[in-house]
Amino acid sequence: MTTILREAWRGSRALTALAGLMTLLLAVCLAGLALDGRTLLGQPVWLKPAKFAASFAVYALTLAWLLARLGRGRRAARTAAAVVAATSVLEVGIIAVQAARGRSSHFNSTTPLDGLLWRGMGAVILVLWLGTLLVAILLWRDPPADRAVAWAGRLGLVLLLVGTAQGLLMLVPTRAQLDADARGADTLLGAHAVGVPDGGPGLPLLGWSTTGGDLRVGHFVGIHGLQAMLLVAMLLGRLVADPARRTRLTVVLAGAYAGLLALVTWQALRGQPLLAPDAATLTALAVLVAVTVAGGAAALR
């Protein structure tokens, strides 16, 4: 772990400091979970900022570790990393502030302050996405020397950007919300659940709906694609000696991961809980597994 932190610090001090700050916030949120019994939409108020803090800590550390392998464009990379770090602090900070107030941070325009914070989050996440895009471009042009790690980083960043952009699907108000808004009622506009209201029964810790579709599943899969692909490349580095085969397998598994992202998103959009797949979902999953196995076999030949 010390080696990883040293590498991350060399890659980006701003992102490494962000990882440390998010770790500290996670500790605060865990204390809040233990000491504060308030709930919001059926979940403890401190659960959402805890999940975001953990996610951003891992994201920042991974990105900084990758930037340490950058040969060219270091000045632009430092600028992009600083932008990513600053906007991340703002994004998670708003979520934590709203949790402390016992208010929803997402889709919430029920008061002027709530609306201001929600719109601010939208602007911040756009800048964050663009900063990550710049890092992706720099790493695409000047990847790490290990080709498997290079392709894992490239394709993992694409998955991350797609997963982040997928959050736009949650901004579409439901029919019930539009009807309530037309009647002048204070209501959230936008939802992560499909076919059921937000805040219903959900999986432990994750909170993903167990009674309807949940767009957060695909969002989660996408934004953690970078970590998943780098772990795949590192694992293959121990299992497959030949660099060319290792690189081909990394690309095949990145395609499989992208297929999984598409599958869980399609499942959610049809109002289907993650753990209650229908025949169409299971068939698509079987096809994805078969194509991945065939691709893996071809990559090893």
C-alpha positions in Angstrom: 0.0 0.0 0.0 2.9 2.4 0.8 4.3 1.8 -2.7 0.9 2.6 -4.3 0.6 5.8 -2.2 4.1 6.8 -3.2 3.4 6.2 -6.9 0.1 8.1 -6.6 1.8 11.1 -4.9 4.3 11.2 -7.8 1.5 11.1 -10.3 -0.7 13.8 -8.7 -0.4 15.4 -5.3 -3.9 16.9 -5.7 -5.6 13.6 -6.4 -3.7 11.8 -3.6 -4.7 14.6 -1.2 -8.3 14.1 -2.5 -8.1 10.4 -1.7 -6.9 11.2 1.8 -9.7 13.8 2.3 -12.3 11.4 1.1 -11.0 8.7 3.5 -11.3 11.2 6.3 -14.9 12.0 5.2 -15.7 8.3 5.1 -14.6 8.0 8.7 -16.9 10.9 9.7 -19.8 9.3 7.8 -19.3 6.0 9.4 -19.4 7.8 12.8 -22.6 9.4 11.6 -24.1 6.1 10.7 -23.3 4.8 14.2 -24.5 7.9 16.1 -27.2 9.5 13.9 -30.5 7.5 13.5 -32.1 9.8 11.0 -33.2 8.3 7.7 -34.0 9.7 4.2 -36.0 7.8 1.6 -35.7 4.7 3.8 -31.9 4.9 4.1 -29.7 6.3 6.8 -28.8 9.9 6.0 -25.1 9.3 6.2 -25.1 6.3 3.9 -25.0 8.2 0.6 -22.0 10.5 1.5 -20.2 7.4 2.9 -20.6 5.6 -0.5 -19.6 8.7 -2.5 -16.5 9.3 -0.2 -15.4 5.7 -0.6 -15.9 5.8 -4.4 -14.1 9.1 -4.9 -11.2 7.9 -2.7 -10.6 4.9 -4.9 -11.2 6.9 -8.1 -8.6 9.6 -7.1 -6.0 7.1 -6.0 -6.4 5.1 -9.2 -6.2 8.1 -11.5 -3.1 9.4 -9.7 -1.4 6.0 -10.0 -2.0 6.1 -13.7 -0.7 9.6 -14.1 2.6 8.5 -12.5 3.2 6.5 -15.7 2.6 9.5 -18.0 5.6 10.6 -20.0 4.3 13.6 -22.0 1.8 16.2 -21.2 2.5 16.4 -17.5 1.6 20.1 -17.1 -1.8 19.5 -18.7 -2.2 16.4 -16.6 -1.5 18.4 -13.4 -4.0 21.0 -14.4 -6.7 18.4 -15.2 -6.0 16.5 -12.0 -6.3 19.8 -9.9 -9.7 20.5 -11.6 -10.8 16.9 -11.0 -9.8 17.2 -7.3 -11.4 20.6 -6.7 -14.7 19.6 -8.4 -14.8 16.3 -6.5 -14.5 18.1 -3.2 -17.4 20.4 -4.2 -19.5 17.5 -5.4 -19.1 15.2 -2.4 -19.2 18.3 -0.1 -22.7 19.2 -1.3 -23.8 15.6 -0.7 -22.4 15.7 2.8 -23.9 19.1 3.6 -27.3 17.9 2.5 -27.0 14.7 4.5 -26.2 16.8 7.6 -29.3 18.9 6.9 -31.4 15.7 6.4 -32.2 16.7 2.8 -32.0 14.9 -0.5 -28.9 16.0 -2.5 -30.1 14.6 -5.9 -33.2 15.7 -7.9 -34.1 18.1 -5.1 -35.5 21.6 -6.0 -38.2 21.8 -3.4 -36.6 24.9 -1.7 -34.5 27.7 -3.3 -31.4 26.4 -1.4 -32.0 22.8 -2.3 -32.4 23.9 -6.0 -29.3 26.0 -5.9 -27.2 23.1 -4.5 -28.7 20.6 -7.0 -28.0 22.8 -10.0 -24.5 23.5 -8.6 -23.9 19.7 -8.5 -24.9 19.5 -12.1 -22.4 22.2 -13.2 -19.7 20.6 -11.0 -20.1 17.1 -12.4 -19.9 18.4 -15.9 -16.5 20.1 -15.2 -15.4 16.9 -13.4 -16.4 14.8 -16.4 -14.5 17.1 -18.8 -11.4 17.0 -16.5 -11.5 13.2 -16.5 -11.9 13.3 -20.3 -8.7 15.3 -20.7 -6.8 12.8 -18.5 -8.2 10.0 -20.6 -7.0 11.7 -23.8 -3.5 12.3 -22.3 -3.2 8.7 -21.2 -4.5 7.4 -24.6 -1.8 9.4 -26.3 1.0 8.4 -23.9 0.0 5.1 -22.2 2.1 3.0 -19.7 4.9 0.8 -21.2 3.0 -2.4 -20.2 0.6 -2.9 -23.1 -2.0 -4.8 -21.1 -2.0 -2.1 -18.4 -2.1 0.6 -21.1 -5.2 -0.9 -22.7 -6.8 -1.5 -19.3 -6.3 2.1 -18.4 -7.5 3.4 -21.8 -10.6 1.2 -21.9 -11.3 1.6 -18.2 -11.4 5.3 -18.6 -13.9 5.0 -21.4 -16.1 2.8 -19.2 -15.7 5.4 -16.4 -16.8 8.3 -18.7 -19.7 6.3 -20.0 -20.8 5.3 -16.5 -20.6 8.8 -15.3 -22.6 10.2 -18.3 -25.2 7.5 -17.7 -26.3 9.5 -14.7 -28.2 11.7 -17.2 -30.8 8.9 -17.4 -31.7 9.6 -13.8 -32.6 13.3 -14.6 -35.8 12.4 -16.4 -38.8 13.0 -14.2 -41.3 10.2 -13.7 -44.9 10.7 -14.8 -46.0 10.8 -11.2 -43.5 13.5 -10.4 -44.6 15.6 -13.4 -48.3 15.2 -12.3 -47.5 16.3 -8.8 -45.4 19.2 -10.0 -48.3 20.3 -12.2 -50.5 20.4 -9.2 -48.0 22.7 -7.4 -46.7 20.0 -5.0 -43.1 20.1 -3.8 -41.5 17.0 -5.2 -38.2 15.6 -6.4 -37.8 15.7 -10.2 -35.8 12.8 -11.4 -35.3 9.3 -10.1 -32.9 6.3 -10.1 -35.7 3.7 -9.7 -37.7 2.6 -12.7 -41.2 1.3 -12.3 -41.3 2.0 -8.5 -40.8 5.1 -6.3 -37.3 5.9 -5.0 -36.8 4.9 -1.4 -38.4 1.5 -1.5 -36.9 -1.9 -0.4 -33.3 -2.2 -1.4 -30.2 -4.3 -1.2 -28.2 -4.0 2.0 -25.6 -1.1 1.9 -26.0 -0.6 -1.8 -29.6 0.3 -1.6 -30.4 -0.8 -5.1 -34.1 -1.5 -5.5 -35.3 -5.1 -5.0 -38.8 -4.3 -6.4 -38.0 -2.5 -9.6 -35.3 -1.4 -11.9 -32.4 0.8 -10.6 -30.2 2.9 -12.8 -27.6 3.2 -10.1 -26.5 -0.4 -10.9 -25.2 0.5 -14.4 -23.8 3.8 -13.0 -21.8 1.9 -10.4 -20.6 -0.7 -12.9 -19.4 2.0 -15.3 -17.7 4.4 -12.9 -15.7 1.6 -11.4 -14.7 0.1 -14.8 -11.3 1.7 -14.5 -10.4 -0.1 -11.2 -11.9 -3.3 -12.5 -9.8 -3.3 -15.7 -6.6 -2.4 -14.0 -7.1 -5.2 -11.5 -7.8 -7.6 -14.5 -4.5 -6.5 -16.1 -2.6 -7.0 -12.9 -4.1 -10.4 -12.3 -3.3 -11.5 -15.9 0.2 -10.3 -15.3 0.6 -13.0 -12.8 -1.3 -15.7 -14.8 -0.3 -15.1 -18.4 3.4 -14.8 -19.2 3.1 -13.8 -22.9 2.6 -10.0 -23.2 0.6 -10.2 -26.5 -1.8 -12.8 -25.1 -2.2 -10.8 -21.9 -3.0 -7.7 -23.9 -5.6 -9.5 -26.1 -7.2 -11.0 -23.0 -7.4 -7.6 -21.4 -9.2 -6.2 -24.5 -11.6 -9.1 -24.5 -12.5 -8.7 -20.9 -13.0 -5.0 -21.3 -15.5 -5.8 -24.0 -17.2 -8.2 -21.6 -17.3 -5.6 -19.0 -18.9 -3.1 -21.4 -21.4 -5.8 -22.3 -22.2 -6.2 -18.6 -22.7 -2.4 -18.3 -25.1 -2.4 -21.2 -26.9 -5.5 -19.8 -27.6 -4.2 -16.3 -28.7 -0.8 -17.8 -31.1 -2.5 -20.2 -32.4 -4.6 -17.3 -33.0 -1.5 -15.1 -34.7 0.5 -17.9 -37.2 -2.3 -18.2 -38.1 -1.9 -14.5 -36.5 -5.2 -13.5 -34.7 -5.7 -10.2 -31.0 -6.8 -10.5 -31.6 -10.0 -8.6 -34.8 -10.9 -10.4 -33.8 -11.3 -14.1 -36.3 -12.5 -16.6 -35.7 -15.0 -19.4 -34.6 -12.2 -21.8 -32.0 -10.9 -19.4 -30.7 -14.4 -18.6 -30.5 -15.2 -22.3 -28.5 -12.0 -23.0 -26.2 -12.9 -20.1 -25.6 -16.4 -21.5 -24.8 -14.9 -24.9 -22.3 -12.5 -23.3 -20.6 -15.2 -21.4 -20.4 -17.4 -24.5 -18.9 -14.6 -26.6 -16.4 -13.8 -23.8 -15.3 -17.4 -23.5 -14.9 -17.7 -27.3 -13.0 -14.4 -27.4 -10.8 -15.5 -24.5 -10.0 -18.7 -26.3 -9.1 -16.9 -29.5 -6.9 -14.4 -27.5 -4.9 -17.3 -26.1 -4.2 -19.0 -29.4 
